[in-house]
Amino acid sequence: MRDTLARCGDWLIANDESHGVLSNHLAAAAAAMTVIHLNSNDARHADRARHFLARIFRHQSEEGWYEEYGGADPGYQTHGTFYLARIWQLTGDAQLLESLVKANRFLAHCIHPNGSLGGEYGSRNTEFFFPAAFEILSNVCESGKAIAAFMRDCLRRQAAAGLAAVDAFNLFPMLNNYLFAAANADADLQPAVQLPFQQAGQWDFPRAGLHMRGTQRYYAVLGTSKGGVLKVFGKDGSYYSDCGYWVKLAHGLIATSQTLQLSPPVERDGDEFVVETRFSFLKQKLMSPTLFLAFRLFNLGPGRFRRLGYWVKKCLVAALVTKAKAAPLSLRRRVQFGDDYVRISDAITLDGGDKAVSLGCDDKFSAIHMGSSRYFQWQDMGPSWFEPARPGREIQELNESGRLIIEKNFEL
């Protein structure tokens, strides 16, 4: 077993991830190298663990979040935080604990009253919850303790996307995480701080493009970095989600307003926010039998050459996740927050020369290829204030005038 682990460590020394910054991948590699070093006593393995940690620290935002494909993603942050918490548990690294405390302070704002978290306002749209990190850190991090205390019952009720929701690909890492959570859980947690949704206040994370707001009637998250994605959770159990628009153009391509843009320009006047974004074309590439077979043959042959394999992976990530081609539409979304209401005024502009054939506005959809997003959650079946667009009249108005105004008003 030690020989096997040592070989794994040697492989991680010789290989790296170059197609993007995915902090949860780097954290998993760092945790693996830490465990391998404890068994091998090879200083190279400890150095490599520090190398992965240094990359995570270097890309951690001052706002606290760990980078995932250029932005903050609450779901994956719960996953990556587990590996980092485990490293701290094994090493007592003070710098790592400081990083984790800062990360948990940010993540606490992404926990929703109905037991869900994250979603389309995150860079990777994930909503799953890995509980182990917060149980491990509950005695040294008040935000972690508050998250652990609240989410325990949510896991029992399957409110969060957990073991009952994930597919086979995520089943083992999540089951492993639950076991670590159970092994490190205190019988009784009494947090000294409240989660943000349990308070009245406002919290801004401009680099992540997030604004959170809590009143006596609701808790809301506005994702300015994703075209104004908005989620509102009523304290009475009601729920509203607006993930933006999609438009099918005459030439057959589909464009969406749900586009990632870090540090977006936002106009703010008191309780009113204005977000402007360009639509981008949806990434709709699907596998055909021929393409699937060709890809498998490539993996068995030329893809075994590291440089070529890395280059192809970069191309796939760019095609399916990161790079978005601008479409001839734009959205100007005005959101006004009141104590017991949220109002939205949307202006969609279609550049001259193009025609739209259909228009949609949905409470849940993803504009990128991400296998770990869009897991079913029970609250998706609950009452929602969401009202779909009326495509017939609105398409005609958009094509004739080049501009469409849609007003939405939600009172609690």
Contacts in CASP RR format, 6 or more apart in sequence:
PFRMAT RR
TARGET T0000
AUTHOR 0000-0000-0000
METHOD contacts of the structure
MODEL  1
MRDTLARCGDWLIANDESHGVLSNHLAAAAAAMTVIHLNSNDARHADRAR
HFLARIFRHQSEEGWYEEYGGADPGYQTHGTFYLARIWQLTGDAQLLESL
VKANRFLAHCIHPNGSLGGEYGSRNTEFFFPAAFEILSNVCESGKAIAAF
MRDCLRRQAAAGLAAVDAFNLFPMLNNYLFAAANADADLQPAVQLPFQQA
GQWDFPRAGLHMRGTQRYYAVLGTSKGGVLKVFGKDGSYYSDCGYWVKLA
HGLIATSQTLQLSPPVERDGDEFVVETRFSFLKQKLMSPTLFLAFRLFNL
GPGRFRRLGYWVKKCLVAALVTKAKAAPLSLRRRVQFGDDYVRISDAITL
DGGDKAVSLGCDDKFSAIHMGSSRYFQWQDMGPSWFEPARPGREIQELNE
SGRLIIEKNFEL
1 39 0 8 1.000
2 39 0 8 1.000
2 40 0 8 1.000
5 35 0 8 1.000
5 36 0 8 1.000
5 39 0 8 1.000
5 40 0 8 1.000
6 36 0 8 1.000
6 39 0 8 1.000
6 40 0 8 1.000
6 42 0 8 1.000
6 45 0 8 1.000
8 32 0 8 1.000
8 36 0 8 1.000
9 32 0 8 1.000
9 33 0 8 1.000
9 36 0 8 1.000
9 40 0 8 1.000
9 45 0 8 1.000
9 48 0 8 1.000
12 29 0 8 1.000
12 32 0 8 1.000
12 33 0 8 1.000
12 48 0 8 1.000
13 44 0 8 1.000
13 45 0 8 1.000
13 48 0 8 1.000
15 306 0 8 1.000
17 25 0 8 1.000
17 26 0 8 1.000
17 29 0 8 1.000
18 310 0 8 1.000
18 314 0 8 1.000
19 310 0 8 1.000
19 313 0 8 1.000
19 314 0 8 1.000
19 317 0 8 1.000
20 69 0 8 1.000
20 70 0 8 1.000
20 317 0 8 1.000
20 322 0 8 1.000
21 55 0 8 1.000
21 59 0 8 1.000
21 67 0 8 1.000
21 68 0 8 1.000
21 69 0 8 1.000
21 70 0 8 1.000
22 67 0 8 1.000
22 68 0 8 1.000
22 69 0 8 1.000
22 76 0 8 1.000
23 56 0 8 1.000
23 59 0 8 1.000
23 60 0 8 1.000
23 66 0 8 1.000
23 67 0 8 1.000
23 68 0 8 1.000
23 76 0 8 1.000
23 77 0 8 1.000
23 80 0 8 1.000
24 66 0 8 1.000
24 68 0 8 1.000
24 76 0 8 1.000
24 77 0 8 1.000
24 79 0 8 1.000
24 80 0 8 1.000
24 83 0 8 1.000
26 52 0 8 1.000
26 53 0 8 1.000
26 55 0 8 1.000
26 56 0 8 1.000
27 52 0 8 1.000
27 56 0 8 1.000
27 66 0 8 1.000
27 80 0 8 1.000
27 81 0 8 1.000
27 82 0 8 1.000
27 83 0 8 1.000
27 84 0 8 1.000
27 87 0 8 1.000
28 80 0 8 1.000
28 83 0 8 1.000
29 52 0 8 1.000
30 49 0 8 1.000
30 52 0 8 1.000
30 53 0 8 1.000
30 56 0 8 1.000
30 83 0 8 1.000
30 84 0 8 1.000
30 87 0 8 1.000
31 49 0 8 1.000
31 83 0 8 1.000
31 84 0 8 1.000
31 86 0 8 1.000
31 87 0 8 1.000
33 45 0 8 1.000
33 46 0 8 1.000
33 48 0 8 1.000
33 49 0 8 1.000
33 52 0 8 1.000
34 46 0 8 1.000
34 49 0 8 1.000
34 86 0 8 1.000
34 87 0 8 1.000
34 90 0 8 1.000
34 91 0 8 1.000
35 90 0 8 1.000
36 42 0 8 1.000
36 45 0 8 1.000
37 43 0 8 1.000
37 45 0 8 1.000
37 46 0 8 1.000
37 49 0 8 1.000
38 90 0 8 1.000
49 87 0 8 1.000
53 84 0 8 1.000
53 87 0 8 1.000
53 93 0 8 1.000
53 96 0 8 1.000
56 66 0 8 1.000
56 84 0 8 1.000
56 99 0 8 1.000
57 95 0 8 1.000
57 99 0 8 1.000
59 66 0 8 1.000
59 67 0 8 1.000
60 66 0 8 1.000
60 67 0 8 1.000
60 99 0 8 1.000
60 102 0 8 1.000
60 103 0 8 1.000
61 67 0 8 1.000
61 72 0 8 1.000
61 106 0 8 1.000
61 207 0 8 1.000
61 208 0 8 1.000
62 207 0 8 1.000
63 72 0 8 1.000
63 106 0 8 1.000
63 205 0 8 1.000
63 207 0 8 1.000
63 208 0 8 1.000
64 102 0 8 1.000
64 103 0 8 1.000
64 105 0 8 1.000
64 106 0 8 1.000
65 71 0 8 1.000
65 72 0 8 1.000
65 77 0 8 1.000
65 103 0 8 1.000
65 106 0 8 1.000
65 107 0 8 1.000
65 205 0 8 1.000
65 208 0 8 1.000
66 72 0 8 1.000
66 77 0 8 1.000
66 80 0 8 1.000
66 81 0 8 1.000
66 103 0 8 1.000
68 76 0 8 1.000
68 77 0 8 1.000
68 123 0 8 1.000
68 124 0 8 1.000
69 123 0 8 1.000
69 124 0 8 1.000
69 317 0 8 1.000
69 321 0 8 1.000
69 322 0 8 1.000
70 123 0 8 1.000
70 260 0 8 1.000
70 262 0 8 1.000
71 122 0 8 1.000
71 123 0 8 1.000
71 208 0 8 1.000
71 225 0 8 1.000
71 260 0 8 1.000
71 262 0 8 1.000
72 106 0 8 1.000
72 122 0 8 1.000
72 123 0 8 1.000
72 205 0 8 1.000
72 208 0 8 1.000
72 210 0 8 1.000
73 118 0 8 1.000
73 122 0 8 1.000
73 123 0 8 1.000
73 124 0 8 1.000
73 125 0 8 1.000
73 126 0 8 1.000
74 107 0 8 1.000
74 110 0 8 1.000
74 117 0 8 1.000
74 118 0 8 1.000
74 119 0 8 1.000
74 122 0 8 1.000
74 126 0 8 1.000
74 127 0 8 1.000
75 110 0 8 1.000
75 117 0 8 1.000
75 118 0 8 1.000
75 119 0 8 1.000
75 124 0 8 1.000
75 126 0 8 1.000
75 127 0 8 1.000
75 128 0 8 1.000
75 129 0 8 1.000
75 130 0 8 1.000
76 124 0 8 1.000
76 126 0 8 1.000
76 372 0 8 1.000
77 103 0 8 1.000
77 107 0 8 1.000
78 107 0 8 1.000
78 117 0 8 1.000
78 128 0 8 1.000
78 129 0 8 1.000
78 130 0 8 1.000
78 131 0 8 1.000
78 133 0 8 1.000
78 134 0 8 1.000
79 128 0 8 1.000
79 130 0 8 1.000
79 173 0 8 1.000
79 177 0 8 1.000
80 130 0 8 1.000
80 133 0 8 1.000
81 100 0 8 1.000
81 103 0 8 1.000
81 104 0 8 1.000
81 107 0 8 1.000
81 130 0 8 1.000
81 133 0 8 1.000
81 134 0 8 1.000
82 130 0 8 1.000
82 132 0 8 1.000
82 133 0 8 1.000
82 136 0 8 1.000
82 177 0 8 1.000
82 180 0 8 1.000
84 96 0 8 1.000
84 99 0 8 1.000
84 100 0 8 1.000
84 133 0 8 1.000
85 100 0 8 1.000
85 132 0 8 1.000
85 133 0 8 1.000
85 136 0 8 1.000
85 137 0 8 1.000
86 132 0 8 1.000
86 136 0 8 1.000
86 180 0 8 1.000
87 93 0 8 1.000
87 96 0 8 1.000
88 96 0 8 1.000
88 97 0 8 1.000
88 100 0 8 1.000
88 136 0 8 1.000
88 137 0 8 1.000
89 136 0 8 1.000
97 140 0 8 1.000
97 141 0 8 1.000
100 133 0 8 1.000
100 137 0 8 1.000
100 141 0 8 1.000
101 137 0 8 1.000
101 140 0 8 1.000
101 141 0 8 1.000
101 143 0 8 1.000
104 134 0 8 1.000
104 137 0 8 1.000
104 141 0 8 1.000
104 143 0 8 1.000
104 144 0 8 1.000
104 147 0 8 1.000
105 143 0 8 1.000
106 205 0 8 1.000
106 208 0 8 1.000
107 117 0 8 1.000
107 143 0 8 1.000
107 147 0 8 1.000
108 143 0 8 1.000
108 144 0 8 1.000
108 146 0 8 1.000
108 147 0 8 1.000
108 195 0 8 1.000
108 196 0 8 1.000
109 196 0 8 1.000
109 203 0 8 1.000
109 205 0 8 1.000
109 210 0 8 1.000
109 212 0 8 1.000
109 221 0 8 1.000
110 117 0 8 1.000
110 118 0 8 1.000
110 221 0 8 1.000
111 117 0 8 1.000
111 147 0 8 1.000
111 150 0 8 1.000
111 151 0 8 1.000
111 195 0 8 1.000
111 196 0 8 1.000
111 197 0 8 1.000
112 118 0 8 1.000
112 197 0 8 1.000
112 219 0 8 1.000
112 221 0 8 1.000
112 231 0 8 1.000
112 233 0 8 1.000
113 197 0 8 1.000
113 219 0 8 1.000
113 233 0 8 1.000
113 234 0 8 1.000
113 235 0 8 1.000
113 237 0 8 1.000
114 159 0 8 1.000
114 233 0 8 1.000
114 237 0 8 1.000
114 239 0 8 1.000
114 379 0 8 1.000
115 150 0 8 1.000
115 151 0 8 1.000
115 154 0 8 1.000
115 159 0 8 1.000
115 160 0 8 1.000
115 379 0 8 1.000
116 127 0 8 1.000
116 159 0 8 1.000
116 160 0 8 1.000
116 161 0 8 1.000
116 377 0 8 1.000
116 379 0 8 1.000
117 127 0 8 1.000
117 129 0 8 1.000
117 160 0 8 1.000
118 126 0 8 1.000
118 127 0 8 1.000
118 221 0 8 1.000
119 125 0 8 1.000
119 126 0 8 1.000
119 127 0 8 1.000
119 231 0 8 1.000
119 373 0 8 1.000
120 226 0 8 1.000
120 229 0 8 1.000
120 231 0 8 1.000
120 241 0 8 1.000
120 243 0 8 1.000
120 258 0 8 1.000
120 364 0 8 1.000
120 365 0 8 1.000
120 366 0 8 1.000
121 210 0 8 1.000
121 221 0 8 1.000
121 222 0 8 1.000
121 223 0 8 1.000
121 225 0 8 1.000
121 226 0 8 1.000
121 229 0 8 1.000
121 231 0 8 1.000
122 223 0 8 1.000
122 225 0 8 1.000
122 226 0 8 1.000
123 225 0 8 1.000
123 260 0 8 1.000
124 368 0 8 1.000
124 370 0 8 1.000
124 372 0 8 1.000
124 373 0 8 1.000
125 366 0 8 1.000
125 368 0 8 1.000
125 370 0 8 1.000
125 373 0 8 1.000
125 374 0 8 1.000
126 370 0 8 1.000
126 372 0 8 1.000
126 373 0 8 1.000
127 160 0 8 1.000
127 161 0 8 1.000
127 373 0 8 1.000
127 375 0 8 1.000
127 377 0 8 1.000
128 160 0 8 1.000
128 161 0 8 1.000
128 162 0 8 1.000
128 165 0 8 1.000
128 166 0 8 1.000
128 170 0 8 1.000
128 174 0 8 1.000
128 372 0 8 1.000
128 375 0 8 1.000
129 151 0 8 1.000
129 154 0 8 1.000
129 155 0 8 1.000
129 160 0 8 1.000
129 161 0 8 1.000
129 162 0 8 1.000
130 173 0 8 1.000
130 174 0 8 1.000
130 177 0 8 1.000
131 148 0 8 1.000
131 151 0 8 1.000
131 152 0 8 1.000
131 155 0 8 1.000
131 177 0 8 1.000
131 178 0 8 1.000
131 181 0 8 1.000
132 177 0 8 1.000
132 178 0 8 1.000
132 180 0 8 1.000
132 181 0 8 1.000
132 184 0 8 1.000
133 144 0 8 1.000
134 144 0 8 1.000
134 145 0 8 1.000
134 147 0 8 1.000
134 148 0 8 1.000
134 151 0 8 1.000
134 181 0 8 1.000
135 148 0 8 1.000
135 180 0 8 1.000
135 181 0 8 1.000
135 184 0 8 1.000
135 185 0 8 1.000
135 186 0 8 1.000
136 180 0 8 1.000
136 184 0 8 1.000
137 144 0 8 1.000
137 145 0 8 1.000
138 144 0 8 1.000
138 145 0 8 1.000
138 148 0 8 1.000
138 149 0 8 1.000
138 186 0 8 1.000
138 189 0 8 1.000
139 145 0 8 1.000
139 186 0 8 1.000
142 191 0 8 1.000
142 192 0 8 1.000
142 193 0 8 1.000
143 193 0 8 1.000
145 189 0 8 1.000
145 191 0 8 1.000
145 192 0 8 1.000
145 193 0 8 1.000
146 191 0 8 1.000
146 193 0 8 1.000
146 194 0 8 1.000
146 195 0 8 1.000
147 195 0 8 1.000
148 185 0 8 1.000
148 189 0 8 1.000
149 189 0 8 1.000
149 190 0 8 1.000
149 191 0 8 1.000
150 195 0 8 1.000
151 160 0 8 1.000
152 185 0 8 1.000
152 189 0 8 1.000
154 160 0 8 1.000
155 162 0 8 1.000
157 378 0 8 1.000
158 164 0 8 1.000
158 165 0 8 1.000
158 378 0 8 1.000
159 377 0 8 1.000
159 378 0 8 1.000
159 379 0 8 1.000
160 377 0 8 1.000
161 375 0 8 1.000
161 376 0 8 1.000
161 377 0 8 1.000
162 174 0 8 1.000
162 375 0 8 1.000
163 171 0 8 1.000
163 174 0 8 1.000
163 175 0 8 1.000
163 178 0 8 1.000
165 375 0 8 1.000
165 376 0 8 1.000
165 377 0 8 1.000
166 174 0 8 1.000
166 372 0 8 1.000
166 375 0 8 1.000
167 375 0 8 1.000
169 371 0 8 1.000
169 372 0 8 1.000
170 372 0 8 1.000
196 203 0 8 1.000
196 212 0 8 1.000
196 214 0 8 1.000
196 219 0 8 1.000
197 214 0 8 1.000
197 219 0 8 1.000
197 233 0 8 1.000
199 214 0 8 1.000
200 214 0 8 1.000
200 215 0 8 1.000
200 216 0 8 1.000
201 213 0 8 1.000
201 214 0 8 1.000
201 215 0 8 1.000
202 211 0 8 1.000
202 212 0 8 1.000
202 213 0 8 1.000
202 214 0 8 1.000
203 211 0 8 1.000
203 212 0 8 1.000
203 213 0 8 1.000
204 210 0 8 1.000
204 211 0 8 1.000
204 212 0 8 1.000
205 211 0 8 1.000
205 212 0 8 1.000
206 263 0 8 1.000
206 266 0 8 1.000
207 262 0 8 1.000
207 263 0 8 1.000
208 225 0 8 1.000
208 262 0 8 1.000
209 223 0 8 1.000
209 224 0 8 1.000
209 225 0 8 1.000
209 262 0 8 1.000
209 263 0 8 1.000
209 264 0 8 1.000
209 266 0 8 1.000
210 221 0 8 1.000
210 222 0 8 1.000
210 223 0 8 1.000
210 224 0 8 1.000
210 225 0 8 1.000
211 221 0 8 1.000
211 222 0 8 1.000
211 223 0 8 1.000
211 224 0 8 1.000
211 273 0 8 1.000
212 219 0 8 1.000
212 220 0 8 1.000
212 221 0 8 1.000
212 222 0 8 1.000
213 219 0 8 1.000
213 220 0 8 1.000
213 222 0 8 1.000
213 337 0 8 1.000
214 220 0 8 1.000
215 337 0 8 1.000
215 338 0 8 1.000
215 339 0 8 1.000
215 340 0 8 1.000
216 235 0 8 1.000
216 339 0 8 1.000
216 340 0 8 1.000
217 234 0 8 1.000
217 235 0 8 1.000
217 236 0 8 1.000
217 339 0 8 1.000
217 340 0 8 1.000
217 412 0 8 1.000
218 232 0 8 1.000
218 233 0 8 1.000
218 234 0 8 1.000
218 235 0 8 1.000
218 340 0 8 1.000
218 342 0 8 1.000
218 412 0 8 1.000
219 232 0 8 1.000
219 233 0 8 1.000
219 234 0 8 1.000
219 235 0 8 1.000
220 230 0 8 1.000
220 231 0 8 1.000
220 232 0 8 1.000
220 233 0 8 1.000
220 337 0 8 1.000
220 342 0 8 1.000
221 230 0 8 1.000
221 231 0 8 1.000
222 228 0 8 1.000
222 229 0 8 1.000
222 230 0 8 1.000
222 273 0 8 1.000
222 275 0 8 1.000
222 335 0 8 1.000
223 229 0 8 1.000
223 230 0 8 1.000
223 275 0 8 1.000
224 264 0 8 1.000
224 266 0 8 1.000
224 273 0 8 1.000
224 275 0 8 1.000
225 260 0 8 1.000
225 261 0 8 1.000
225 262 0 8 1.000
225 263 0 8 1.000
225 264 0 8 1.000
226 258 0 8 1.000
226 259 0 8 1.000
226 260 0 8 1.000
226 261 0 8 1.000
227 244 0 8 1.000
227 257 0 8 1.000
227 258 0 8 1.000
227 259 0 8 1.000
227 261 0 8 1.000
227 264 0 8 1.000
227 275 0 8 1.000
227 277 0 8 1.000
227 331 0 8 1.000
227 333 0 8 1.000
228 244 0 8 1.000
228 257 0 8 1.000
228 275 0 8 1.000
228 277 0 8 1.000
228 333 0 8 1.000
228 335 0 8 1.000
229 242 0 8 1.000
229 243 0 8 1.000
229 244 0 8 1.000
229 258 0 8 1.000
230 240 0 8 1.000
230 241 0 8 1.000
230 242 0 8 1.000
230 335 0 8 1.000
230 342 0 8 1.000
230 344 0 8 1.000
231 239 0 8 1.000
231 240 0 8 1.000
231 241 0 8 1.000
231 242 0 8 1.000
232 239 0 8 1.000
232 240 0 8 1.000
232 241 0 8 1.000
232 342 0 8 1.000
232 385 0 8 1.000
232 410 0 8 1.000
233 239 0 8 1.000
233 240 0 8 1.000
234 412 0 8 1.000
235 412 0 8 1.000
236 412 0 8 1.000
238 383 0 8 1.000
238 384 0 8 1.000
238 385 0 8 1.000
238 412 0 8 1.000
239 379 0 8 1.000
239 382 0 8 1.000
239 383 0 8 1.000
239 384 0 8 1.000
239 385 0 8 1.000
240 342 0 8 1.000
240 363 0 8 1.000
240 384 0 8 1.000
240 385 0 8 1.000
240 386 0 8 1.000
240 410 0 8 1.000
241 363 0 8 1.000
241 364 0 8 1.000
241 384 0 8 1.000
241 386 0 8 1.000
242 344 0 8 1.000
242 361 0 8 1.000
242 363 0 8 1.000
242 386 0 8 1.000
242 408 0 8 1.000
243 258 0 8 1.000
243 362 0 8 1.000
243 363 0 8 1.000
243 364 0 8 1.000
243 365 0 8 1.000
244 256 0 8 1.000
244 257 0 8 1.000
244 258 0 8 1.000
244 331 0 8 1.000
244 361 0 8 1.000
244 362 0 8 1.000
245 256 0 8 1.000
245 257 0 8 1.000
245 279 0 8 1.000
245 331 0 8 1.000
245 346 0 8 1.000
245 348 0 8 1.000
245 359 0 8 1.000
245 360 0 8 1.000
245 361 0 8 1.000
245 389 0 8 1.000
246 254 0 8 1.000
246 255 0 8 1.000
246 256 0 8 1.000
246 257 0 8 1.000
246 258 0 8 1.000
246 282 0 8 1.000
246 359 0 8 1.000
246 360 0 8 1.000
246 361 0 8 1.000
246 362 0 8 1.000
246 365 0 8 1.000
246 367 0 8 1.000
247 254 0 8 1.000
247 255 0 8 1.000
247 256 0 8 1.000
247 279 0 8 1.000
247 327 0 8 1.000
247 329 0 8 1.000
247 348 0 8 1.000
247 350 0 8 1.000
247 356 0 8 1.000
247 358 0 8 1.000
247 359 0 8 1.000
247 360 0 8 1.000
248 254 0 8 1.000
248 356 0 8 1.000
248 357 0 8 1.000
248 358 0 8 1.000
248 359 0 8 1.000
249 255 0 8 1.000
249 327 0 8 1.000
249 328 0 8 1.000
249 354 0 8 1.000
249 355 0 8 1.000
249 356 0 8 1.000
249 357 0 8 1.000
250 354 0 8 1.000
250 355 0 8 1.000
250 356 0 8 1.000
250 357 0 8 1.000
252 357 0 8 1.000
253 281 0 8 1.000
253 282 0 8 1.000
253 327 0 8 1.000
254 281 0 8 1.000
254 282 0 8 1.000
254 284 0 8 1.000
255 279 0 8 1.000
255 280 0 8 1.000
255 281 0 8 1.000
255 282 0 8 1.000
255 327 0 8 1.000
255 328 0 8 1.000
255 329 0 8 1.000
256 279 0 8 1.000
256 280 0 8 1.000
256 281 0 8 1.000
256 282 0 8 1.000
256 365 0 8 1.000
256 367 0 8 1.000
257 277 0 8 1.000
257 279 0 8 1.000
257 329 0 8 1.000
257 331 0 8 1.000
257 348 0 8 1.000
258 365 0 8 1.000
258 366 0 8 1.000
258 367 0 8 1.000
259 277 0 8 1.000
259 278 0 8 1.000
259 279 0 8 1.000
259 280 0 8 1.000
259 324 0 8 1.000
259 367 0 8 1.000
260 324 0 8 1.000
261 277 0 8 1.000
264 275 0 8 1.000
264 276 0 8 1.000
264 277 0 8 1.000
265 276 0 8 1.000
266 273 0 8 1.000
266 274 0 8 1.000
266 275 0 8 1.000
267 273 0 8 1.000
267 274 0 8 1.000
268 274 0 8 1.000
271 336 0 8 1.000
271 337 0 8 1.000
271 338 0 8 1.000
272 334 0 8 1.000
272 335 0 8 1.000
272 336 0 8 1.000
272 337 0 8 1.000
273 334 0 8 1.000
273 335 0 8 1.000
273 336 0 8 1.000
273 337 0 8 1.000
274 332 0 8 1.000
274 333 0 8 1.000
274 334 0 8 1.000
274 335 0 8 1.000
275 331 0 8 1.000
275 332 0 8 1.000
275 333 0 8 1.000
275 335 0 8 1.000
276 330 0 8 1.000
276 331 0 8 1.000
276 332 0 8 1.000
276 333 0 8 1.000
277 330 0 8 1.000
277 331 0 8 1.000
277 333 0 8 1.000
278 326 0 8 1.000
278 327 0 8 1.000
278 329 0 8 1.000
278 330 0 8 1.000
279 326 0 8 1.000
279 327 0 8 1.000
279 328 0 8 1.000
279 329 0 8 1.000
279 330 0 8 1.000
279 331 0 8 1.000
280 324 0 8 1.000
280 325 0 8 1.000
280 326 0 8 1.000
280 327 0 8 1.000
280 367 0 8 1.000
281 324 0 8 1.000
281 325 0 8 1.000
281 326 0 8 1.000
281 327 0 8 1.000
282 367 0 8 1.000
283 319 0 8 1.000
283 320 0 8 1.000
283 321 0 8 1.000
283 324 0 8 1.000
283 367 0 8 1.000
283 368 0 8 1.000
283 369 0 8 1.000
285 319 0 8 1.000
285 320 0 8 1.000
285 369 0 8 1.000
287 295 0 8 1.000
298 312 0 8 1.000
302 308 0 8 1.000
302 309 0 8 1.000
303 309 0 8 1.000
303 312 0 8 1.000
320 368 0 8 1.000
320 369 0 8 1.000
321 368 0 8 1.000
321 369 0 8 1.000
321 370 0 8 1.000
328 350 0 8 1.000
328 351 0 8 1.000
328 352 0 8 1.000
328 353 0 8 1.000
328 354 0 8 1.000
329 348 0 8 1.000
329 349 0 8 1.000
329 350 0 8 1.000
329 351 0 8 1.000
329 354 0 8 1.000
330 348 0 8 1.000
330 349 0 8 1.000
331 346 0 8 1.000
331 347 0 8 1.000
331 348 0 8 1.000
331 349 0 8 1.000
332 346 0 8 1.000
332 347 0 8 1.000
332 349 0 8 1.000
333 344 0 8 1.000
333 345 0 8 1.000
333 346 0 8 1.000
333 347 0 8 1.000
334 344 0 8 1.000
334 345 0 8 1.000
334 346 0 8 1.000
334 347 0 8 1.000
335 342 0 8 1.000
335 343 0 8 1.000
335 344 0 8 1.000
336 342 0 8 1.000
336 343 0 8 1.000
336 344 0 8 1.000
336 345 0 8 1.000
340 411 0 8 1.000
340 412 0 8 1.000
341 409 0 8 1.000
341 410 0 8 1.000
341 411 0 8 1.000
341 412 0 8 1.000
342 409 0 8 1.000
342 410 0 8 1.000
343 407 0 8 1.000
343 408 0 8 1.000
343 409 0 8 1.000
343 410 0 8 1.000
344 406 0 8 1.000
344 407 0 8 1.000
344 408 0 8 1.000
344 409 0 8 1.000
344 410 0 8 1.000
345 405 0 8 1.000
345 406 0 8 1.000
345 407 0 8 1.000
345 408 0 8 1.000
346 404 0 8 1.000
346 405 0 8 1.000
346 406 0 8 1.000
346 407 0 8 1.000
346 408 0 8 1.000
347 403 0 8 1.000
347 404 0 8 1.000
347 405 0 8 1.000
348 398 0 8 1.000
348 403 0 8 1.000
348 404 0 8 1.000
348 406 0 8 1.000
349 402 0 8 1.000
349 403 0 8 1.000
350 356 0 8 1.000
350 398 0 8 1.000
350 399 0 8 1.000
350 402 0 8 1.000
350 403 0 8 1.000
350 404 0 8 1.000
352 402 0 8 1.000
355 399 0 8 1.000
356 395 0 8 1.000
356 398 0 8 1.000
356 399 0 8 1.000
357 395 0 8 1.000
358 391 0 8 1.000
358 395 0 8 1.000
359 389 0 8 1.000
359 391 0 8 1.000
359 394 0 8 1.000
359 395 0 8 1.000
359 398 0 8 1.000
359 404 0 8 1.000
360 388 0 8 1.000
360 389 0 8 1.000
360 391 0 8 1.000
361 388 0 8 1.000
361 389 0 8 1.000
361 406 0 8 1.000
362 386 0 8 1.000
362 388 0 8 1.000
363 384 0 8 1.000
363 386 0 8 1.000
364 374 0 8 1.000
364 380 0 8 1.000
366 373 0 8 1.000
366 374 0 8 1.000
385 410 0 8 1.000
387 408 0 8 1.000
389 406 0 8 1.000
394 404 0 8 1.000
394 406 0 8 1.000
397 404 0 8 1.000
398 404 0 8 1.000
END
